Amino acid sequence: MTTINNVNNLNNETLGANKGYASGKKELTPDDFITLFLKQLTSQNPLHPADSSTILQQMADISSISASKDTQKTLKEVQQNINYSLATTQLLTATQMIGKKVEVPSGISPLTKEEGLSGSVMLPAAATDIKVTIKDEAGKVVKELTLEPAKTGGLVEFKWDGLKDDGTMYDPGYYQISAKAVIDGKETPINTAGAFKIKSVATNQMTGELILNVDGLGGLGLNDIIKIL
């Protein structure tokens, strides 16, 4: 009778553990298995002993899973630390670019008293009769530049001092730029790039991507830049 009572007690405790699991406990820990295992040893029927190897194997499996989860958690934390370090290093390196100019595909470019206006024509192929037209904010043509023929496609730089015919300077600000050239005997519109100064740098908190805050254009990624001057 004592053995039967002990077994019943063990069953009740096991059911209690299961109730705890159902009520919110996500998984049985190795300590839970040890408690149940010891209860089973002390309460088992000597004539029909329980198969302890099954519980021991379950304990080993739980330990293995726990170790695997711990390893995954550790690797994830290491990866996060590496990503943070890389982003920090990239940001510190990028701060050296503050104040420098970069060329960005654009239909405008700034004119300053100190440096004038500059940019590039983005030729898709060899070209002749390359012309750049510069307009003010009202759309009035203020300057036309003729560039040397290009034997291959690529970037062809241009620069304007911003001076009028009388030697005075146009007002600083953003001017419209456009270009055309003769390619394979046909006059073709050509994309342009303006030269802009980097005001500050930052990182995207979600992606870790480096952001360059460019005067006149706002935040740009490195992929938006075609040339660092």
PyMOL CGO cylinders between C-alpha atoms (Angstrom):
from pymol import cmd
from pymol.cgo import CYLINDER

trace = [
    CYLINDER, 0.00, 0.00, 0.00, 2.87, 2.33, 0.85, 0.3, 1, 1, 1, 1, 1, 1,
    CYLINDER, 2.87, 2.33, 0.85, 4.38, 1.78, -2.60, 0.3, 1, 1, 1, 1, 1, 1,
    CYLINDER, 4.38, 1.78, -2.60, 1.07, 2.54, -4.28, 0.3, 1, 1, 1, 1, 1, 1,
    CYLINDER, 1.07, 2.54, -4.28, 0.69, 5.73, -2.23, 0.3, 1, 1, 1, 1, 1, 1,
    CYLINDER, 0.69, 5.73, -2.23, 4.22, 6.81, -3.11, 0.3, 1, 1, 1, 1, 1, 1,
    CYLINDER, 4.22, 6.81, -3.11, 3.58, 6.21, -6.78, 0.3, 1, 1, 1, 1, 1, 1,
    CYLINDER, 3.58, 6.21, -6.78, 0.36, 8.18, -6.55, 0.3, 1, 1, 1, 1, 1, 1,
    CYLINDER, 0.36, 8.18, -6.55, 2.24, 11.00, -4.85, 0.3, 1, 1, 1, 1, 1, 1,
    CYLINDER, 2.24, 11.00, -4.85, 4.79, 10.94, -7.67, 0.3, 1, 1, 1, 1, 1, 1,
    CYLINDER, 4.79, 10.94, -7.67, 2.03, 11.03, -10.26, 0.3, 1, 1, 1, 1, 1, 1,
    CYLINDER, 2.03, 11.03, -10.26, 0.42, 13.97, -8.48, 0.3, 1, 1, 1, 1, 1, 1,
    CYLINDER, 0.42, 13.97, -8.48, 3.73, 15.85, -8.40, 0.3, 1, 1, 1, 1, 1, 1,
    CYLINDER, 3.73, 15.85, -8.40, 4.27, 15.10, -12.08, 0.3, 1, 1, 1, 1, 1, 1,
    CYLINDER, 4.27, 15.10, -12.08, 0.78, 16.36, -12.86, 0.3, 1, 1, 1, 1, 1, 1,
    CYLINDER, 0.78, 16.36, -12.86, 1.54, 19.43, -10.78, 0.3, 1, 1, 1, 1, 1, 1,
    CYLINDER, 1.54, 19.43, -10.78, 4.64, 20.08, -12.83, 0.3, 1, 1, 1, 1, 1, 1,
    CYLINDER, 4.64, 20.08, -12.83, 2.61, 19.67, -16.00, 0.3, 1, 1, 1, 1, 1, 1,
    CYLINDER, 2.61, 19.67, -16.00, 0.01, 22.10, -14.69, 0.3, 1, 1, 1, 1, 1, 1,
    CYLINDER, 0.01, 22.10, -14.69, 2.76, 24.58, -13.97, 0.3, 1, 1, 1, 1, 1, 1,
    CYLINDER, 2.76, 24.58, -13.97, 3.98, 24.14, -17.53, 0.3, 1, 1, 1, 1, 1, 1,
    CYLINDER, 3.98, 24.14, -17.53, 0.50, 24.63, -18.93, 0.3, 1, 1, 1, 1, 1, 1,
    CYLINDER, 0.50, 24.63, -18.93, -0.10, 27.69, -16.77, 0.3, 1, 1, 1, 1, 1, 1,
    CYLINDER, -0.10, 27.69, -16.77, 2.79, 29.61, -18.20, 0.3, 1, 1, 1, 1, 1, 1,
    CYLINDER, 2.79, 29.61, -18.20, 6.08, 27.79, -17.62, 0.3, 1, 1, 1, 1, 1, 1,
    CYLINDER, 6.08, 27.79, -17.62, 7.59, 27.42, -21.09, 0.3, 1, 1, 1, 1, 1, 1,
    CYLINDER, 7.59, 27.42, -21.09, 9.82, 24.38, -20.52, 0.3, 1, 1, 1, 1, 1, 1,
    CYLINDER, 9.82, 24.38, -20.52, 11.02, 21.90, -17.88, 0.3, 1, 1, 1, 1, 1, 1,
    CYLINDER, 11.02, 21.90, -17.88, 14.51, 22.69, -16.69, 0.3, 1, 1, 1, 1, 1, 1,
    CYLINDER, 14.51, 22.69, -16.69, 17.24, 20.16, -15.85, 0.3, 1, 1, 1, 1, 1, 1,
    CYLINDER, 17.24, 20.16, -15.85, 16.44, 20.76, -12.13, 0.3, 1, 1, 1, 1, 1, 1,
    CYLINDER, 16.44, 20.76, -12.13, 12.86, 19.70, -12.75, 0.3, 1, 1, 1, 1, 1, 1,
    CYLINDER, 12.86, 19.70, -12.75, 14.05, 16.47, -14.37, 0.3, 1, 1, 1, 1, 1, 1,
    CYLINDER, 14.05, 16.47, -14.37, 16.41, 15.73, -11.48, 0.3, 1, 1, 1, 1, 1, 1,
    CYLINDER, 16.41, 15.73, -11.48, 13.59, 16.20, -8.96, 0.3, 1, 1, 1, 1, 1, 1,
    CYLINDER, 13.59, 16.20, -8.96, 11.30, 13.88, -10.89, 0.3, 1, 1, 1, 1, 1, 1,
    CYLINDER, 11.30, 13.88, -10.89, 14.12, 11.36, -11.39, 0.3, 1, 1, 1, 1, 1, 1,
    CYLINDER, 14.12, 11.36, -11.39, 14.90, 11.17, -7.66, 0.3, 1, 1, 1, 1, 1, 1,
    CYLINDER, 14.90, 11.17, -7.66, 11.22, 10.87, -6.80, 0.3, 1, 1, 1, 1, 1, 1,
    CYLINDER, 11.22, 10.87, -6.80, 10.91, 8.03, -9.27, 0.3, 1, 1, 1, 1, 1, 1,
    CYLINDER, 10.91, 8.03, -9.27, 13.89, 6.17, -7.75, 0.3, 1, 1, 1, 1, 1, 1,
    CYLINDER, 13.89, 6.17, -7.75, 12.56, 6.43, -4.20, 0.3, 1, 1, 1, 1, 1, 1,
    CYLINDER, 12.56, 6.43, -4.20, 8.97, 5.58, -5.13, 0.3, 1, 1, 1, 1, 1, 1,
    CYLINDER, 8.97, 5.58, -5.13, 9.38, 2.87, -7.72, 0.3, 1, 1, 1, 1, 1, 1,
    CYLINDER, 9.38, 2.87, -7.72, 8.09, -0.67, -7.28, 0.3, 1, 1, 1, 1, 1, 1,
    CYLINDER, 8.09, -0.67, -7.28, 11.15, -2.92, -6.66, 0.3, 1, 1, 1, 1, 1, 1,
    CYLINDER, 11.15, -2.92, -6.66, 9.51, -5.64, -8.73, 0.3, 1, 1, 1, 1, 1, 1,
    CYLINDER, 9.51, -5.64, -8.73, 8.98, -3.32, -11.69, 0.3, 1, 1, 1, 1, 1, 1,
    CYLINDER, 8.98, -3.32, -11.69, 11.66, -0.62, -11.60, 0.3, 1, 1, 1, 1, 1, 1,
    CYLINDER, 11.66, -0.62, -11.60, 11.29, 2.32, -13.97, 0.3, 1, 1, 1, 1, 1, 1,
    CYLINDER, 11.29, 2.32, -13.97, 13.64, 2.75, -16.93, 0.3, 1, 1, 1, 1, 1, 1,
    CYLINDER, 13.64, 2.75, -16.93, 15.93, 5.47, -15.58, 0.3, 1, 1, 1, 1, 1, 1,
    CYLINDER, 15.93, 5.47, -15.58, 17.94, 5.61, -18.80, 0.3, 1, 1, 1, 1, 1, 1,
    CYLINDER, 17.94, 5.61, -18.80, 15.03, 7.34, -20.52, 0.3, 1, 1, 1, 1, 1, 1,
    CYLINDER, 15.03, 7.34, -20.52, 15.00, 10.21, -18.03, 0.3, 1, 1, 1, 1, 1, 1,
    CYLINDER, 15.00, 10.21, -18.03, 18.79, 10.47, -18.12, 0.3, 1, 1, 1, 1, 1, 1,
    CYLINDER, 18.79, 10.47, -18.12, 18.70, 10.71, -21.92, 0.3, 1, 1, 1, 1, 1, 1,
    CYLINDER, 18.70, 10.71, -21.92, 16.04, 13.41, -21.69, 0.3, 1, 1, 1, 1, 1, 1,
    CYLINDER, 16.04, 13.41, -21.69, 18.22, 15.31, -19.23, 0.3, 1, 1, 1, 1, 1, 1,
    CYLINDER, 18.22, 15.31, -19.23, 21.16, 15.05, -21.63, 0.3, 1, 1, 1, 1, 1, 1,
    CYLINDER, 21.16, 15.05, -21.63, 19.00, 16.33, -24.48, 0.3, 1, 1, 1, 1, 1, 1,
    CYLINDER, 19.00, 16.33, -24.48, 17.80, 19.27, -22.40, 0.3, 1, 1, 1, 1, 1, 1,
    CYLINDER, 17.80, 19.27, -22.40, 21.37, 20.13, -21.42, 0.3, 1, 1, 1, 1, 1, 1,
    CYLINDER, 21.37, 20.13, -21.42, 22.45, 19.97, -25.07, 0.3, 1, 1, 1, 1, 1, 1,
    CYLINDER, 22.45, 19.97, -25.07, 19.59, 22.23, -26.16, 0.3, 1, 1, 1, 1, 1, 1,
    CYLINDER, 19.59, 22.23, -26.16, 20.35, 24.70, -23.37, 0.3, 1, 1, 1, 1, 1, 1,
    CYLINDER, 20.35, 24.70, -23.37, 24.02, 24.79, -24.38, 0.3, 1, 1, 1, 1, 1, 1,
    CYLINDER, 24.02, 24.79, -24.38, 23.02, 25.32, -28.00, 0.3, 1, 1, 1, 1, 1, 1,
    CYLINDER, 23.02, 25.32, -28.00, 20.74, 28.21, -27.06, 0.3, 1, 1, 1, 1, 1, 1,
    CYLINDER, 20.74, 28.21, -27.06, 23.48, 29.75, -24.90, 0.3, 1, 1, 1, 1, 1, 1,
    CYLINDER, 23.48, 29.75, -24.90, 25.94, 29.45, -27.80, 0.3, 1, 1, 1, 1, 1, 1,
    CYLINDER, 25.94, 29.45, -27.80, 23.50, 31.06, -30.21, 0.3, 1, 1, 1, 1, 1, 1,
    CYLINDER, 23.50, 31.06, -30.21, 22.84, 33.87, -27.75, 0.3, 1, 1, 1, 1, 1, 1,
    CYLINDER, 22.84, 33.87, -27.75, 26.57, 34.42, -27.27, 0.3, 1, 1, 1, 1, 1, 1,
    CYLINDER, 26.57, 34.42, -27.27, 27.23, 34.44, -31.02, 0.3, 1, 1, 1, 1, 1, 1,
    CYLINDER, 27.23, 34.44, -31.02, 24.39, 36.91, -31.53, 0.3, 1, 1, 1, 1, 1, 1,
    CYLINDER, 24.39, 36.91, -31.53, 25.82, 39.21, -28.87, 0.3, 1, 1, 1, 1, 1, 1,
    CYLINDER, 25.82, 39.21, -28.87, 29.29, 38.95, -30.43, 0.3, 1, 1, 1, 1, 1, 1,
    CYLINDER, 29.29, 38.95, -30.43, 27.85, 39.77, -33.86, 0.3, 1, 1, 1, 1, 1, 1,
    CYLINDER, 27.85, 39.77, -33.86, 26.02, 42.78, -32.42, 0.3, 1, 1, 1, 1, 1, 1,
    CYLINDER, 26.02, 42.78, -32.42, 29.23, 44.02, -30.80, 0.3, 1, 1, 1, 1, 1, 1,
    CYLINDER, 29.23, 44.02, -30.80, 31.15, 43.56, -34.06, 0.3, 1, 1, 1, 1, 1, 1,
    CYLINDER, 31.15, 43.56, -34.06, 28.48, 45.46, -36.01, 0.3, 1, 1, 1, 1, 1, 1,
    CYLINDER, 28.48, 45.46, -36.01, 28.55, 48.26, -33.46, 0.3, 1, 1, 1, 1, 1, 1,
    CYLINDER, 28.55, 48.26, -33.46, 32.35, 48.46, -33.59, 0.3, 1, 1, 1, 1, 1, 1,
    CYLINDER, 32.35, 48.46, -33.59, 32.35, 48.51, -37.40, 0.3, 1, 1, 1, 1, 1, 1,
    CYLINDER, 32.35, 48.51, -37.40, 29.69, 51.23, -37.49, 0.3, 1, 1, 1, 1, 1, 1,
    CYLINDER, 29.69, 51.23, -37.49, 31.62, 53.30, -34.94, 0.3, 1, 1, 1, 1, 1, 1,
    CYLINDER, 31.62, 53.30, -34.94, 34.89, 52.90, -36.84, 0.3, 1, 1, 1, 1, 1, 1,
    CYLINDER, 34.89, 52.90, -36.84, 33.18, 53.78, -40.10, 0.3, 1, 1, 1, 1, 1, 1,
    CYLINDER, 33.18, 53.78, -40.10, 31.63, 56.87, -38.53, 0.3, 1, 1, 1, 1, 1, 1,
    CYLINDER, 31.63, 56.87, -38.53, 34.93, 58.04, -37.04, 0.3, 1, 1, 1, 1, 1, 1,
    CYLINDER, 34.93, 58.04, -37.04, 36.63, 57.57, -40.41, 0.3, 1, 1, 1, 1, 1, 1,
    CYLINDER, 36.63, 57.57, -40.41, 33.84, 59.41, -42.19, 0.3, 1, 1, 1, 1, 1, 1,
    CYLINDER, 33.84, 59.41, -42.19, 34.22, 62.45, -39.93, 0.3, 1, 1, 1, 1, 1, 1,
    CYLINDER, 34.22, 62.45, -39.93, 37.44, 63.16, -41.82, 0.3, 1, 1, 1, 1, 1, 1,
    CYLINDER, 37.44, 63.16, -41.82, 35.28, 63.85, -44.87, 0.3, 1, 1, 1, 1, 1, 1,
    CYLINDER, 35.28, 63.85, -44.87, 33.45, 66.76, -43.24, 0.3, 1, 1, 1, 1, 1, 1,
    CYLINDER, 33.45, 66.76, -43.24, 34.18, 69.92, -45.20, 0.3, 1, 1, 1, 1, 1, 1,
    CYLINDER, 34.18, 69.92, -45.20, 35.27, 68.03, -48.30, 0.3, 1, 1, 1, 1, 1, 1,
    CYLINDER, 35.27, 68.03, -48.30, 33.37, 68.02, -51.58, 0.3, 1, 1, 1, 1, 1, 1,
    CYLINDER, 33.37, 68.02, -51.58, 31.72, 65.10, -53.30, 0.3, 1, 1, 1, 1, 1, 1,
    CYLINDER, 31.72, 65.10, -53.30, 30.12, 64.81, -56.70, 0.3, 1, 1, 1, 1, 1, 1,
    CYLINDER, 30.12, 64.81, -56.70, 26.53, 63.61, -56.81, 0.3, 1, 1, 1, 1, 1, 1,
    CYLINDER, 26.53, 63.61, -56.81, 24.32, 63.10, -59.89, 0.3, 1, 1, 1, 1, 1, 1,
    CYLINDER, 24.32, 63.10, -59.89, 22.23, 66.27, -59.92, 0.3, 1, 1, 1, 1, 1, 1,
    CYLINDER, 22.23, 66.27, -59.92, 20.79, 69.02, -62.07, 0.3, 1, 1, 1, 1, 1, 1,
    CYLINDER, 20.79, 69.02, -62.07, 22.10, 71.72, -59.72, 0.3, 1, 1, 1, 1, 1, 1,
    CYLINDER, 22.10, 71.72, -59.72, 25.45, 72.76, -58.29, 0.3, 1, 1, 1, 1, 1, 1,
    CYLINDER, 25.45, 72.76, -58.29, 26.40, 75.48, -55.79, 0.3, 1, 1, 1, 1, 1, 1,
    CYLINDER, 26.40, 75.48, -55.79, 28.30, 78.65, -56.67, 0.3, 1, 1, 1, 1, 1, 1,
    CYLINDER, 28.30, 78.65, -56.67, 30.52, 80.09, -53.94, 0.3, 1, 1, 1, 1, 1, 1,
    CYLINDER, 30.52, 80.09, -53.94, 32.76, 83.17, -53.95, 0.3, 1, 1, 1, 1, 1, 1,
    CYLINDER, 32.76, 83.17, -53.95, 35.75, 81.14, -52.84, 0.3, 1, 1, 1, 1, 1, 1,
    CYLINDER, 35.75, 81.14, -52.84, 35.52, 78.19, -55.23, 0.3, 1, 1, 1, 1, 1, 1,
    CYLINDER, 35.52, 78.19, -55.23, 33.11, 79.14, -58.00, 0.3, 1, 1, 1, 1, 1, 1,
    CYLINDER, 33.11, 79.14, -58.00, 30.94, 76.34, -59.42, 0.3, 1, 1, 1, 1, 1, 1,
    CYLINDER, 30.94, 76.34, -59.42, 32.07, 72.89, -60.49, 0.3, 1, 1, 1, 1, 1, 1,
    CYLINDER, 32.07, 72.89, -60.49, 30.72, 69.54, -61.55, 0.3, 1, 1, 1, 1, 1, 1,
    CYLINDER, 30.72, 69.54, -61.55, 31.03, 66.78, -64.12, 0.3, 1, 1, 1, 1, 1, 1,
    CYLINDER, 31.03, 66.78, -64.12, 29.38, 65.60, -67.30, 0.3, 1, 1, 1, 1, 1, 1,
    CYLINDER, 29.38, 65.60, -67.30, 28.55, 61.88, -67.13, 0.3, 1, 1, 1, 1, 1, 1,
    CYLINDER, 28.55, 61.88, -67.13, 29.31, 60.64, -70.63, 0.3, 1, 1, 1, 1, 1, 1,
    CYLINDER, 29.31, 60.64, -70.63, 28.03, 57.17, -71.60, 0.3, 1, 1, 1, 1, 1, 1,
    CYLINDER, 28.03, 57.17, -71.60, 30.49, 56.95, -74.51, 0.3, 1, 1, 1, 1, 1, 1,
    CYLINDER, 30.49, 56.95, -74.51, 33.05, 58.91, -76.52, 0.3, 1, 1, 1, 1, 1, 1,
    CYLINDER, 33.05, 58.91, -76.52, 31.69, 62.33, -77.45, 0.3, 1, 1, 1, 1, 1, 1,
    CYLINDER, 31.69, 62.33, -77.45, 32.44, 65.60, -79.19, 0.3, 1, 1, 1, 1, 1, 1,
    CYLINDER, 32.44, 65.60, -79.19, 31.00, 69.12, -78.96, 0.3, 1, 1, 1, 1, 1, 1,
    CYLINDER, 31.00, 69.12, -78.96, 30.33, 68.75, -75.23, 0.3, 1, 1, 1, 1, 1, 1,
    CYLINDER, 30.33, 68.75, -75.23, 28.46, 71.77, -73.89, 0.3, 1, 1, 1, 1, 1, 1,
    CYLINDER, 28.46, 71.77, -73.89, 27.37, 72.69, -70.36, 0.3, 1, 1, 1, 1, 1, 1,
    CYLINDER, 27.37, 72.69, -70.36, 24.61, 75.24, -69.76, 0.3, 1, 1, 1, 1, 1, 1,
    CYLINDER, 24.61, 75.24, -69.76, 24.33, 77.04, -66.42, 0.3, 1, 1, 1, 1, 1, 1,
    CYLINDER, 24.33, 77.04, -66.42, 21.13, 78.84, -65.41, 0.3, 1, 1, 1, 1, 1, 1,
    CYLINDER, 21.13, 78.84, -65.41, 20.08, 80.87, -62.38, 0.3, 1, 1, 1, 1, 1, 1,
    CYLINDER, 20.08, 80.87, -62.38, 17.08, 80.07, -60.20, 0.3, 1, 1, 1, 1, 1, 1,
    CYLINDER, 17.08, 80.07, -60.20, 14.77, 81.90, -62.61, 0.3, 1, 1, 1, 1, 1, 1,
    CYLINDER, 14.77, 81.90, -62.61, 15.94, 79.72, -65.50, 0.3, 1, 1, 1, 1, 1, 1,
    CYLINDER, 15.94, 79.72, -65.50, 17.97, 82.44, -67.21, 0.3, 1, 1, 1, 1, 1, 1,
    CYLINDER, 17.97, 82.44, -67.21, 21.15, 81.26, -68.94, 0.3, 1, 1, 1, 1, 1, 1,
    CYLINDER, 21.15, 81.26, -68.94, 24.16, 82.84, -67.24, 0.3, 1, 1, 1, 1, 1, 1,
    CYLINDER, 24.16, 82.84, -67.24, 26.97, 80.78, -68.74, 0.3, 1, 1, 1, 1, 1, 1,
    CYLINDER, 26.97, 80.78, -68.74, 27.69, 78.22, -71.44, 0.3, 1, 1, 1, 1, 1, 1,
    CYLINDER, 27.69, 78.22, -71.44, 30.86, 76.11, -71.35, 0.3, 1, 1, 1, 1, 1, 1,
    CYLINDER, 30.86, 76.11, -71.35, 32.38, 74.08, -74.19, 0.3, 1, 1, 1, 1, 1, 1,
    CYLINDER, 32.38, 74.08, -74.19, 34.50, 71.11, -73.10, 0.3, 1, 1, 1, 1, 1, 1,
    CYLINDER, 34.50, 71.11, -73.10, 37.19, 69.16, -74.89, 0.3, 1, 1, 1, 1, 1, 1,
    CYLINDER, 37.19, 69.16, -74.89, 36.10, 66.05, -76.86, 0.3, 1, 1, 1, 1, 1, 1,
    CYLINDER, 36.10, 66.05, -76.86, 36.25, 62.80, -74.91, 0.3, 1, 1, 1, 1, 1, 1,
    CYLINDER, 36.25, 62.80, -74.91, 37.69, 59.63, -76.45, 0.3, 1, 1, 1, 1, 1, 1,
    CYLINDER, 37.69, 59.63, -76.45, 35.87, 57.39, -73.99, 0.3, 1, 1, 1, 1, 1, 1,
    CYLINDER, 35.87, 57.39, -73.99, 32.86, 57.52, -71.73, 0.3, 1, 1, 1, 1, 1, 1,
    CYLINDER, 32.86, 57.52, -71.73, 33.15, 58.59, -68.11, 0.3, 1, 1, 1, 1, 1, 1,
    CYLINDER, 33.15, 58.59, -68.11, 33.25, 61.76, -66.05, 0.3, 1, 1, 1, 1, 1, 1,
    CYLINDER, 33.25, 61.76, -66.05, 34.40, 64.98, -67.68, 0.3, 1, 1, 1, 1, 1, 1,
    CYLINDER, 34.40, 64.98, -67.68, 34.90, 67.78, -65.17, 0.3, 1, 1, 1, 1, 1, 1,
    CYLINDER, 34.90, 67.78, -65.17, 33.95, 71.41, -65.68, 0.3, 1, 1, 1, 1, 1, 1,
    CYLINDER, 33.95, 71.41, -65.68, 34.45, 74.55, -63.63, 0.3, 1, 1, 1, 1, 1, 1,
    CYLINDER, 34.45, 74.55, -63.63, 33.12, 78.12, -63.74, 0.3, 1, 1, 1, 1, 1, 1,
    CYLINDER, 33.12, 78.12, -63.74, 34.45, 81.05, -61.75, 0.3, 1, 1, 1, 1, 1, 1,
    CYLINDER, 34.45, 81.05, -61.75, 31.02, 82.64, -61.48, 0.3, 1, 1, 1, 1, 1, 1,
    CYLINDER, 31.02, 82.64, -61.48, 32.09, 85.94, -63.05, 0.3, 1, 1, 1, 1, 1, 1,
    CYLINDER, 32.09, 85.94, -63.05, 29.96, 88.09, -65.31, 0.3, 1, 1, 1, 1, 1, 1,
    CYLINDER, 29.96, 88.09, -65.31, 31.31, 89.73, -68.46, 0.3, 1, 1, 1, 1, 1, 1,
    CYLINDER, 31.31, 89.73, -68.46, 31.98, 92.95, -66.51, 0.3, 1, 1, 1, 1, 1, 1,
    CYLINDER, 31.98, 92.95, -66.51, 34.12, 91.08, -63.97, 0.3, 1, 1, 1, 1, 1, 1,
    CYLINDER, 34.12, 91.08, -63.97, 31.61, 91.14, -61.13, 0.3, 1, 1, 1, 1, 1, 1,
    CYLINDER, 31.61, 91.14, -61.13, 30.42, 87.91, -59.60, 0.3, 1, 1, 1, 1, 1, 1,
    CYLINDER, 30.42, 87.91, -59.60, 27.01, 86.34, -59.71, 0.3, 1, 1, 1, 1, 1, 1,
    CYLINDER, 27.01, 86.34, -59.71, 25.27, 85.87, -56.39, 0.3, 1, 1, 1, 1, 1, 1,
    CYLINDER, 25.27, 85.87, -56.39, 26.29, 82.72, -54.52, 0.3, 1, 1, 1, 1, 1, 1,
    CYLINDER, 26.29, 82.72, -54.52, 23.65, 80.00, -54.48, 0.3, 1, 1, 1, 1, 1, 1,
    CYLINDER, 23.65, 80.00, -54.48, 22.45, 76.98, -56.36, 0.3, 1, 1, 1, 1, 1, 1,
    CYLINDER, 22.45, 76.98, -56.36, 22.46, 77.08, -60.14, 0.3, 1, 1, 1, 1, 1, 1,
    CYLINDER, 22.46, 77.08, -60.14, 20.87, 74.73, -62.64, 0.3, 1, 1, 1, 1, 1, 1,
    CYLINDER, 20.87, 74.73, -62.64, 23.27, 72.70, -64.78, 0.3, 1, 1, 1, 1, 1, 1,
    CYLINDER, 23.27, 72.70, -64.78, 22.58, 70.68, -67.92, 0.3, 1, 1, 1, 1, 1, 1,
    CYLINDER, 22.58, 70.68, -67.92, 24.70, 69.21, -70.70, 0.3, 1, 1, 1, 1, 1, 1,
    CYLINDER, 24.70, 69.21, -70.70, 24.55, 67.85, -74.21, 0.3, 1, 1, 1, 1, 1, 1,
    CYLINDER, 24.55, 67.85, -74.21, 27.08, 66.28, -76.55, 0.3, 1, 1, 1, 1, 1, 1,
    CYLINDER, 27.08, 66.28, -76.55, 27.39, 64.68, -79.95, 0.3, 1, 1, 1, 1, 1, 1,
    CYLINDER, 27.39, 64.68, -79.95, 27.61, 60.89, -79.68, 0.3, 1, 1, 1, 1, 1, 1,
    CYLINDER, 27.61, 60.89, -79.68, 27.76, 58.74, -82.81, 0.3, 1, 1, 1, 1, 1, 1,
    CYLINDER, 27.76, 58.74, -82.81, 26.86, 61.80, -84.85, 0.3, 1, 1, 1, 1, 1, 1,
    CYLINDER, 26.86, 61.80, -84.85, 23.75, 62.65, -82.83, 0.3, 1, 1, 1, 1, 1, 1,
    CYLINDER, 23.75, 62.65, -82.83, 23.25, 65.46, -80.31, 0.3, 1, 1, 1, 1, 1, 1,
    CYLINDER, 23.25, 65.46, -80.31, 22.37, 63.77, -77.03, 0.3, 1, 1, 1, 1, 1, 1,
    CYLINDER, 22.37, 63.77, -77.03, 21.29, 65.11, -73.60, 0.3, 1, 1, 1, 1, 1, 1,
    CYLINDER, 21.29, 65.11, -73.60, 23.85, 64.12, -70.98, 0.3, 1, 1, 1, 1, 1, 1,
    CYLINDER, 23.85, 64.12, -70.98, 23.42, 63.66, -67.23, 0.3, 1, 1, 1, 1, 1, 1,
    CYLINDER, 23.42, 63.66, -67.23, 25.39, 65.94, -64.94, 0.3, 1, 1, 1, 1, 1, 1,
    CYLINDER, 25.39, 65.94, -64.94, 26.79, 65.82, -61.42, 0.3, 1, 1, 1, 1, 1, 1,
    CYLINDER, 26.79, 65.82, -61.42, 27.16, 68.74, -59.05, 0.3, 1, 1, 1, 1, 1, 1,
    CYLINDER, 27.16, 68.74, -59.05, 29.91, 69.25, -56.47, 0.3, 1, 1, 1, 1, 1, 1,
    CYLINDER, 29.91, 69.25, -56.47, 28.61, 69.57, -52.91, 0.3, 1, 1, 1, 1, 1, 1,
    CYLINDER, 28.61, 69.57, -52.91, 30.25, 70.03, -49.53, 0.3, 1, 1, 1, 1, 1, 1,
    CYLINDER, 30.25, 70.03, -49.53, 29.74, 67.51, -46.72, 0.3, 1, 1, 1, 1, 1, 1,
    CYLINDER, 29.74, 67.51, -46.72, 28.36, 69.25, -43.61, 0.3, 1, 1, 1, 1, 1, 1,
    CYLINDER, 28.36, 69.25, -43.61, 28.17, 66.30, -41.21, 0.3, 1, 1, 1, 1, 1, 1,
    CYLINDER, 28.17, 66.30, -41.21, 28.02, 62.51, -41.01, 0.3, 1, 1, 1, 1, 1, 1,
    CYLINDER, 28.02, 62.51, -41.01, 25.78, 60.10, -39.14, 0.3, 1, 1, 1, 1, 1, 1,
    CYLINDER, 25.78, 60.10, -39.14, 24.66, 56.48, -39.12, 0.3, 1, 1, 1, 1, 1, 1,
    CYLINDER, 24.66, 56.48, -39.12, 21.24, 55.01, -39.71, 0.3, 1, 1, 1, 1, 1, 1,
    CYLINDER, 21.24, 55.01, -39.71, 20.19, 53.56, -36.34, 0.3, 1, 1, 1, 1, 1, 1,
    CYLINDER, 20.19, 53.56, -36.34, 18.17, 50.80, -38.01, 0.3, 1, 1, 1, 1, 1, 1,
    CYLINDER, 18.17, 50.80, -38.01, 20.60, 49.62, -40.69, 0.3, 1, 1, 1, 1, 1, 1,
    CYLINDER, 20.60, 49.62, -40.69, 23.97, 50.99, -39.55, 0.3, 1, 1, 1, 1, 1, 1,
    CYLINDER, 23.97, 50.99, -39.55, 24.40, 52.58, -42.97, 0.3, 1, 1, 1, 1, 1, 1,
    CYLINDER, 24.40, 52.58, -42.97, 26.61, 55.66, -43.12, 0.3, 1, 1, 1, 1, 1, 1,
    CYLINDER, 26.61, 55.66, -43.12, 24.76, 58.88, -43.95, 0.3, 1, 1, 1, 1, 1, 1,
    CYLINDER, 24.76, 58.88, -43.95, 26.50, 61.95, -45.37, 0.3, 1, 1, 1, 1, 1, 1,
    CYLINDER, 26.50, 61.95, -45.37, 24.62, 65.19, -44.83, 0.3, 1, 1, 1, 1, 1, 1,
    CYLINDER, 24.62, 65.19, -44.83, 25.43, 67.13, -47.98, 0.3, 1, 1, 1, 1, 1, 1,
    CYLINDER, 25.43, 67.13, -47.98, 24.83, 70.86, -48.23, 0.3, 1, 1, 1, 1, 1, 1,
    CYLINDER, 24.83, 70.86, -48.23, 21.82, 71.46, -50.48, 0.3, 1, 1, 1, 1, 1, 1,
    CYLINDER, 21.82, 71.46, -50.48, 20.81, 67.81, -50.86, 0.3, 1, 1, 1, 1, 1, 1,
    CYLINDER, 20.81, 67.81, -50.86, 20.40, 66.46, -47.34, 0.3, 1, 1, 1, 1, 1, 1,
    CYLINDER, 20.40, 66.46, -47.34, 21.27, 62.93, -46.22, 0.3, 1, 1, 1, 1, 1, 1,
    CYLINDER, 21.27, 62.93, -46.22, 22.92, 60.67, -48.80, 0.3, 1, 1, 1, 1, 1, 1,
    CYLINDER, 22.92, 60.67, -48.80, 24.36, 57.17, -48.71, 0.3, 1, 1, 1, 1, 1, 1,
    CYLINDER, 24.36, 57.17, -48.71, 27.80, 56.28, -50.01, 0.3, 1, 1, 1, 1, 1, 1,
    CYLINDER, 27.80, 56.28, -50.01, 26.19, 54.67, -53.05, 0.3, 1, 1, 1, 1, 1, 1,
    CYLINDER, 26.19, 54.67, -53.05, 24.77, 58.06, -54.05, 0.3, 1, 1, 1, 1, 1, 1,
    CYLINDER, 24.77, 58.06, -54.05, 28.24, 59.55, -54.44, 0.3, 1, 1, 1, 1, 1, 1,
    CYLINDER, 28.24, 59.55, -54.44, 30.19, 59.11, -57.67, 0.3, 1, 1, 1, 1, 1, 1,
    CYLINDER, 30.19, 59.11, -57.67, 33.36, 60.95, -56.72, 0.3, 1, 1, 1, 1, 1, 1,
    CYLINDER, 33.36, 60.95, -56.72, 35.16, 62.40, -53.70, 0.3, 1, 1, 1, 1, 1, 1,
    CYLINDER, 35.16, 62.40, -53.70, 37.07, 65.57, -54.53, 0.3, 1, 1, 1, 1, 1, 1,
]
cmd.load_cgo(trace, "trace")
